[in-house]
Structures are given as structure tokens and as C-alpha cells.
Amino acid sequence: MNLNPPLFKEGLSIFRPTWVEVSGSAFSSNLQSIRTFLGPRVKILAVLKANAYGHDASLLAPWAVKSGASFIGVSSIEEGLAIKKLNLEVPIIILGGIYPLKNFDVVLDNQFIPTVASLESAKVLNDAAQKRKQKAAFHLKVDTGMNRIGVSVEEAKKILTWCVGQPGLDLQGVYSHLSSADSDIEFTKKQLKEFQALKDFSKEHGYPSLIFHLSNSAGMWACPEAHLDMVRPGLSLYGYSLGPISGKVKLLPVLSWHTQIVFIKKVRPGTPISYGQTFKTKKESVIATLPVGYADGVPRRVSNTGFVLVSGQKCPIVGRVTMDQIMIDVTGVSAEVGTNVVLIGKQGQVEITVNDWASWAETISYEIFCGISHRVPRILKENL
Ligand SMILES: *Cc1c(COP(=O)(O)O)cnc(C)c1O
């Protein structure tokens, strides 16, 4: 049995040989590549929501700070609290709306920077901060075409005007979100133009230095005019992009997913594999079983369509993905109980990417990342 050293890292009790490795240095390198692409003037908000897209936010947040992120973005108070525990010197922005509004108290207790997406919530925040004799920093969310949360540009102008001189409020930034940065540059430019008009308005109405931010990863690569004062990359920090990236930039995958063969057998031609007998061997075959299933985030859609790496070769997933285990065909491949298997990542020169998984499962890379469940331990490959 060839158990891998990372399984026995200090403080982790890992008995089942299925784990994710996260590379802090790859994450750091991606952030620095983005910095080089942006130039020195544009700030970076590192988006670590959804547990850093399944990578483990508490492992990567220190790398984000060390590599020069000005802010960390999360989607909820809960996610903010997980990062706050680390005591990093970095402001945490909650990108989701705050609801119920009494939660602004928790936001203030923890010095989080909330998103405000209505006049009503601005008023509640103002009152809550005044009771504490504080000025609450916040960012105003404006809708320029995503139609998710945010006030219209016209409403934003009213709120900007109202906020000037409110004793409890310290408006720090204004942002909007692109809906189609990877697919529709004309629409993206339309969103930018509307947003830019608000920036001009704010300068004329008592706000000389608000942080205006608009771009996610795709917008950042596709539309440099949209960098404004800050960008909000998520996916590209983890080494991927939906569209083309700048030719000079090389992004490195941060996550790799590993398991080991726990069972192996030779079977006759015509042997059915897994639930429903959706796969039958065509010839004498060697079938291995891996301790990973849909409860770990292997989509059931990759049944009979996906591959994993064994001894540097791509081996097909055969039969249906089950809750806790999958079967693979390792006929002609060097494999035994204990052999290392890569689900996402490289073995030698061969690589399986999260994009491969997304195409087998007919979804996007984001959903594959976020789908890797809590059951799979995340191990940081390097120390800071
Ligand atoms: C998720 C998110 C991002 C990051 O998007 P990517 O496509 O992963 O770069 C940026 N801004 C907001 C408001 C988001 O919700």
C-alpha cells in the first residue's frame, strides 16, 4: 500500500485516501500575474466567497493578503466570520446584500464592510452606526444590467446625494457587476458606460475619491477600460478563465484532487458495472474502485463520460457514479490497490483540468469547484 505523505499532515485525521491539495504559491503567482497585467494603480479585491470556490478560504486568505490584495470579498456574514478568525490585516467586504437588516449590527460588531443595495438599508446602517457613535464604511451596489441586486444609476445618484454628511455613513466604494463579460463585449461596454457616468457624477457631488469597481475575471481580461479603481477576480485567482486571457499572462491551477485505488479485479467480457448496468465490459478488463463519489462532488453526469489519471494515463469512469465510490477501467495500465489516482491535476505530462470536468458534466468550472464537498479534506501544499 502506497499511502501518500500528505495524508498524514499534522492535525488532520484522514483515513480515507481522498483529498484535495491547494497550492498557495500557485494562488500567489496568479495574483501577482494579475497585478502585473493591471499595473500598480488598480487595486485587487480577492474574491474568496463560497469557501474560496471550494479551495478553502482559510488556507488561501493569508496568501491573498501576502500577495497584495487590498480587500477580501465574501458572499455572506458567515463567510466573513470564517476569515475574520484568521486575524489578517485586510478589510473584508460582504458582496451579498445584508438581510434581515438587523444583521447590520453583526456587520458592525465585526468591522465588515457591507454592500448596500437600497436607500432603506443605507438608513438602517446609518442608524446602527450612529448608536455606536461610529461611521460605517460601506460600498453601494448599482445595477447596470445584471438585474440581480443593486439600485439603478438614477437611484444611486439620489443615495449618493443623501449620504453626504450623514453622521453614521462613510461611503468608500461603488460597484456594479458584469453579466456577460465572457460573451458580449458590446453589452459589457454599455454597462461600463452607464457606470462611468455615475463615477463622473460622484466627483461633482462631494466624493473625490470613491473606489469604483466593476470587473470580474472575464471583464478584467476582456475589457481593460473597465479596470477603473479596483477589479474583483475570483476564477482567475484559482488559475482559470472563461474567455481568453492576455497573451503574456500564465495562470496556474491552484487545486488538484487525489485519491487511491482501494479495490481492483479482473472481469470477463460482458460484465456489468455499477447501478443499472449502464456499462458492460467489451473484453476481459481490469476494473478499479475509487473511494470518491457524488457525495464528494463527482457529478453523476460524468458516469461513462469522465476520466481520471492512473500511472500517467487517462482511464475512463465506467458505470454510474455512486454516492461514495466510482469504478474506472485500468485495463493495460499499471495499477494496484494503493496506486495514486488524480481526478483533477497532472500526472507526468498528462493533465485533467476542471474545464474537462465541466464539459463532461455539461456545466461550468465554478460549479465543479464549489461542488467538491466538505467531506474532502483540503491540504495546503506549502507553508507561507
Ligand atoms: C463572484 C463575484 C466576482 C468574481 O467573479 P469571477 O468570475 O469568479 O471572477 C466578482 N464580483 C462579484 C460581485 C461576484 O459575486
The ligand as an ORCA input file, in Angstrom:
! r2SCAN-3c Opt
* xyz 0 1
  C     -18.300     36.089     -7.783
  C     -18.106     37.513     -7.997
  C     -16.943     38.004     -8.599
  C     -15.866     37.112     -9.168
  O     -16.249     36.523    -10.360
  P     -15.261     35.623    -11.241
  O     -15.993     35.374    -12.485
  O     -15.035     34.373    -10.455
  O     -14.011     36.392    -11.411
  C     -16.791     39.375     -8.679
  N     -17.741     40.210     -8.212
  C     -18.870     39.767     -7.624
  C     -19.884     40.754     -7.136
  C     -19.103     38.417     -7.508
  O     -20.230     37.979     -6.937
*
